[in-house]
Amino acid sequence: MAGIRVIDLTSVVFGPYATQIMADMGAEVIKVEPPAGDNTRWITEGPVPGMGGIYVNVNRGKRGVMLDLRQEQDKQTLQKLIATADVFIHSMRGSAIRKLGFDYESVRALRPDIVYTNCYGYSRRGPEGDKPAYDDTIQAECGIPYVQGLMNGEPGYVATIMADKVAGLHALYATMMALFHRERTGEGQEVEVTMFEAMSSFMLVEHANGAMFSPPTTPAHYHRAVEKNRRPYKTRDGYVAALVYNDKHWNAFMEAIQPEWASDEFSTLEKRAKQIGRVYGLLGETFLTRTTQEWLDTLQALHIPCAPLRSTDDLFDNDQLNAIGFFEDVETAQGPVRFPGVPTWFSATPGKVHGPAPMLGEDNAEVLAELEENAEAIAEDAHASK
């Protein structure tokens, strides 16, 4: 994305995660914040106030500009920036961005071929289009606590801000598709990405199940995913994750570990799927008989997918991640930061962490000076052409 300039008026995680990936892939991302700053600066710990871990991670490699868009002079500065940009992306509600004068029509008047990406909670085309949204409320709307309740007996959120991150990935690919269209045709366009619709699509990949048919053949959930016994198996000294699932894995496990299960009752994946709770229960009893390491050794020898149960702290000292150079150490004004790096690989155009996250308004002077230089160059060109 080298040579692409992105004006980023997003906050929290949804939009910033999308633009963080753009920055990792070489785009120049200018993050525009109000005087109070992005709320994510303050919600987790960091080495100095206003530089919390989540903020630093999803805003790495960006330039930071602070503008008070209630002030006419700062509005004019943003207008000048937009005129130089390829992408404008924001996460304000539709009514708020219109009130400030930076809706699509206004921005397109400044840069006709711009890709303009709206990051909303709900689509403007529906009755809840201007409703505020956060990860917890969207998880509830799209059925995550419900399916967690089917599994655990009590509704609950998943322990990650899934809706923000899934929607962020949707915003990334949607913006890239619009840029690809512009590359071929020269035409910019407006893009809308919403948390609710993105997560509804995400959840219904498997949970639509038989509810897609007319008449429905099952409720809208995937029974294996919500089975209460689907969890890491307890061993004699800990836990192990294993999926003794398809016929190849099942037959290998049966032959080596449980030959007495060699009956027609469990002979095919289809038959096991219809009684998956019982199958998980039987496996759970069996896994109690050995230690975690004994099971890992046995399952790996049988080529059955398995893994030890690790913590998120363990990721920072993981042999696989360290072997591929996943983490990138970056020196910042607040000290060294070990960033989780780019998770995709390209043979010709690899990404990288292009620097630290900006302090609030850190690049104001530099960006304003560049705008002034750009205005002078345009004026000189106009004078020379006369």
C-alpha positions, 0 to 999 in steps of 0.5 A: 500500500505504499503511496496510499494516504489514509485519513483515519477518523476512527477510534477504539478498535473497529476502525483502528484495527483496519487502518493498523493493517493498512499501515503495516502494509505501507500506507501512510495513515494519518490518525486525526483525534479530538483534543480529548484523544481516542478513548482507547488511550486510557482504558489499558495500562501503558508506560505513560498516561495516554499510551495504553496497550490497546491504543499503542497496538492498533495505532502503530505506524500511524502519524498523529494529528489533533484537530478540534473539528468544532473550530473552523480553522481545524475543519479547513485543515482536515479539508486540505488533508482530504484533498491529498488523500486516497481513503477517508475512514471514520467511525462516527455516527452518521448524524455526527459526521454530517453535522461536522460537514464531512459526509460522503458528498462533502468529502467527495467534493474535495477529492472526487475519486476518494474511497470513503469508508463508514464504520458503523454499529448498524447499517443506515439503511435500517431502523437502527442506523444511528444507534450507538454500538459497542462490542458487548452489545453487538455480541448480544445482538448477534447471538454470541451470549445465546450460543455460549448459554447453550454450551455453558448453561448461562449466557456469556460474552466470549473473552475477546472483543470479537465484534470489533476485530471481525468488523475491522477485518471487514472494513479492511477488505471492503476498503481494499476492494474499493481501492482495487475498483478505483485502480481499474476505473478511476472511480471512487465510492462510498463504503459502509461496514457495520458491526451488527451485519458483519457479525451476523454474517460471521455467526451464521456461517455455521449457526444458520445450519438447517434454519436456512431451509424452507421449512427449517430442518434444525434450529439456528445453531451448529450442535457440535459447536454448542455441545457442553462437553466441547472443551479442553479435555482434563488429563491427569495433570492438566488439560489438552485440546484434541479433535478426534473427529473425522473417520481417519482420526477416529479409526487411528484413535480407536485402534491405538487407544479404545479398540472396544469402540469398534462398533457400527454405532460410531463407525462414521462421522455422520453417526458420531455427529448425531450423538456428539455429546455422548462421543465427547463424554466418552473421550473426556473419560478416556483423557483422564487416564494419562498426563498431558504430555503422554497424550500429546506424544500419543496423539502427535504420533497418530497425526491427530490434531492436538495442542497443549492449553496455553495462556495468552502470556505464553504466546510471547515465548512460543517456539513457532511464533519466535521461529518465524520472527512474528514479534517485532521490537520497536524503540519508542519514546516510552521505551521498547515495545514488542509488537505482535507482527504481521500475520500474513506473508508475501514473497514480494511485498512483506508488511512490517510494523512501521513505527510506534503509535503517535502521542496525541497531536505528535505530528501536527507541526510536521503535517501542517508544514507539509500542507503549506509546502503543498499549497505553495507548490500548487500556487507555483505550478499555477503561476508557471502555467500562465 
